[in-house]
Amino acid sequence: TDVTIAALFSWGAQNWRATGWIGVGILEAPVKSFEQNDVLSYAVEWLYRMNEQLRVAVGARGRTSTRGVIPLGTEDLGEFLVSGEWKIGQLLLDVGFGHGFTRNSSDWLLGGGMTWTLAR
């Protein structure tokens, strides 16, 4: 069982917002029974609304181990992310890409999606 406790923050103005969190997690090692790792987890993101239809964001997220010997499956992870959202009426299209900056992170990330919003 994994447990995380974190402090959240959000700060912004009319067209931009900065959000993030920092916390401590206890991760169960998936390979070896009754072994765990304590990690420092983090995320930060800056969002900018260019106009009513277009929003862009940049950020980073990850975790770092607090131990010298790291159990397999609980290694350090970190990713840099860039994304954009385009709103067309009630339809929201988004695309994002990223790159890992630790040895065990994903090399490249690519994602996208479409959301139908009920409220305007």
C-alpha positions in Angstrom: 0.0 0.0 0.0 1.3 3.4 -1.0 0.7 6.5 1.2 1.3 10.2 0.3 0.8 13.3 2.3 1.3 16.7 0.6 0.9 20.4 0.8 -0.8 22.1 -2.1 -0.5 25.6 -3.4 -2.1 27.8 -6.1 -1.5 31.4 -6.9 -2.6 33.5 -9.8 -4.0 36.6 -11.5 -6.3 37.3 -14.3 -4.6 35.3 -17.1 -2.2 33.0 -15.3 -2.0 30.6 -12.5 0.8 28.7 -10.7 -0.1 25.5 -9.0 1.8 22.7 -7.4 2.4 20.4 -4.4 5.2 19.0 -2.4 4.9 15.9 -0.2 6.3 12.8 1.4 5.3 9.3 0.2 5.9 5.8 1.4 6.0 3.5 -1.6 5.8 -0.3 -1.4 8.5 -2.0 -3.5 6.6 -4.0 -6.2 9.3 -6.6 -6.6 10.2 -7.6 -3.0 7.6 -8.2 -0.3 7.7 -6.2 3.0 10.1 -3.6 1.6 9.3 0.1 1.1 10.9 3.4 0.1 10.3 6.9 1.5 10.2 9.5 -1.3 9.9 13.3 -1.6 7.2 14.0 -4.3 6.7 17.2 -6.1 4.8 18.9 -8.9 4.7 22.5 -10.2 2.8 23.9 -13.2 2.3 27.4 -14.7 -0.8 27.9 -16.8 -1.4 30.9 -19.0 -4.7 31.7 -20.7 -3.9 33.4 -24.0 -7.6 34.2 -24.8 -11.0 32.6 -24.1 -10.3 29.6 -26.4 -6.5 28.9 -25.9 -4.5 28.0 -22.8 -0.9 26.7 -22.5 0.9 25.2 -19.5 4.4 24.1 -18.6 5.5 22.1 -15.6 7.5 19.4 -13.9 6.6 16.5 -11.7 8.4 13.6 -10.0 9.8 12.0 -6.9 13.2 11.5 -5.4 14.3 8.8 -2.9 15.4 9.6 0.6 17.5 6.4 0.9 20.9 5.5 -0.3 19.9 2.0 -1.4 16.7 2.3 -3.5 14.4 -0.7 -3.8 13.6 -1.7 -7.4 10.4 -0.2 -8.6 10.6 2.9 -6.4 13.4 4.8 -8.2 13.6 8.5 -8.8 11.3 9.8 -11.5 11.0 13.3 -13.1 9.3 14.7 -16.1 9.1 18.1 -17.8 5.7 18.7 -19.4 4.3 21.2 -22.0 0.6 21.2 -22.9 -2.1 23.2 -24.6 -5.9 23.4 -24.6 -8.1 24.7 -27.3 -11.8 25.3 -26.5 -14.3 25.2 -29.4 -17.8 25.8 -28.0 -18.5 22.9 -25.6 -15.6 20.9 -27.0 -12.1 21.0 -25.3 -9.1 19.6 -27.3 -5.8 19.2 -25.5 -2.4 18.0 -26.5 0.8 17.6 -24.4 4.3 16.3 -24.6 7.1 15.9 -22.2 10.6 14.5 -21.5 12.0 12.6 -18.6 15.0 14.1 -16.8 16.0 11.2 -14.6 17.5 7.8 -15.6 14.3 5.8 -14.9 11.8 8.4 -16.3 10.0 8.1 -19.6 12.2 9.2 -22.5 9.5 11.1 -24.4 5.8 11.5 -23.5 2.9 12.4 -25.9 -0.7 12.6 -25.1 -4.0 14.2 -26.2 -7.6 14.2 -25.5 -11.1 15.6 -26.2 -13.6 16.6 -23.6 -17.3 17.5 -24.0 -18.2 20.1 -21.3 -21.7 20.4 -20.1 -21.5 23.9 -18.6 -20.2 26.9 -20.5 
